Amino acid sequence: MYEVRYQKHAARQLLRMPREVAKRIRAGIEAVAANPYGKHPNVTRLSGRDGFRLRAGDWRVVYTLDDGRQQLLVAKIDRRGRVYR
């Protein structure tokens, strides 16, 4: 299992969003961290840059994997229209 680390912006965003949405996002992140290269229906590799995208309703989580340190780094959490800016 990979260790989950949050960048400051992503951690703040989790605190600001509705509790049920944050709970669903954390559950999705933990599922990916348990098996990062497994088949997850809401995870897609980003094109044009490094990283992956986890979809949770109208919210998106952009993250990268550090295989050497066994870490999943959550870079950004935001709504669908704003996350890729």
Secondary structure, DSSP 4 states (H G I P E B T S, - for coil): -PEEEE-HHHHHHHHHS-HHHHHHHHHHHHHHHHSTTS--TTEEEPSSSS-EEEEETTEEEEEEEETTTTEEEEEEEEETTTTT-
